[in-house]
């Protein structure tokens, strides 16, 4: 068992669940620990937008009673987690980051969020998001900025920015998130945690949606370890009646892939930056080089590849993204500048424009999968540069902000287009920038292969002992 509270706060969810099940630790102790840390540390970070302390304590008391009674316990029994504010949890304020929903309280729970709760997880509260999750930068008029605990002046990324910051700062054991163009992987890379984007149709978007962002987005989680990522996927995944698609089931629980033999893989590395005129930042190049060297040392076959990415792709994505904004039943005059602009673009483009963009994106996705089918996995950057400073976009118009974000996220949305699973791993740490994650894209529906490789890399280059300096026990009292 961890020796003091700071170690316990950074203890992986799998270990916390075992300690609670074995009676070495109570759920109430865990909840109180995190609530205290949130109260002390989060004002400088801004990761939570609502903390439901009383509700979490009541859930912990109930969990401990179930443990004492010897009742059947879920795989996340007693583990405190955070929930992204783009998702619904009944009775919790759910703003979607937009002023029109500032006082909205959810009347239902999303199916995959319910799976977390049913597995025994205890929701501490809701985490910060950009408005409607449309950017990789979490800073809004309603909710304010969210900083990475590695550098309180720099943004935590998005759209699961609060999720990544809360986990990295030791303010929960596991963070729920979602990913429509990198929204799990981006904050994972910036904050030095693991971010798994599941394959398309793996996680239900119901009951409100059949699919979100026209199939680009999926629910998921940010975690401390690969084992936690596998456990979270085992909990979150599953078909619900009415879902538009159904992913093939795994051969065995994903938890069993962690530590399983990997074999010799063929890995393709792409250093392309087709939408980023400034190229790749030095820290990103170093992270890719380090990952490729590690893969080679582990016996994998690594080769440079050129992905078929047409110059027209950002415009097709803009049409889809803008159409989604224009379709929302929200007064666009209340939007942040980027979403006002997106709504205007979406309203101006026709249904035929939208259908053509979807068709072209599907063709690009098909070619990407076909041209990389000889590879077991792709190694890509997550971002082309470090995250922007908080306040960086003050005064920018919507179009300029969108173009800058397009350049920053680079190749990351490709896995959303194809529906392939992808995982961001904190393999590299820059002395100036801090964590610089890299991502691995697996074969269609092959989360199992990704998790086996990720576990091998974690064992070879562990990151568990890295903690943001401003939340070390030695510095907490000075903040």
PyMOL commands that set and color helices and strands:
alter all, ss='L'
color gray80, all
select helices_A, chain A and resi 5-9+13-21+27-44+53-68+99-101+111-118+131-133+161-168+185-191+213-215+226-236+254-257+282-297+313-326+332-334+337-348+351-371+398-409+414-418+447-460+469-471+473-476
alter helices_A, ss='H'
color red, helices_A
select strands_A, chain A and resi 48-51+80-84+122-127+139-140+144-145+147-148+151-155+174-179+194-197+218-223+266-269+301-304+377-381+422-430+434-442
alter strands_A, ss='S'
color yellow, strands_A
deselect
rebuild
show_as cartoon
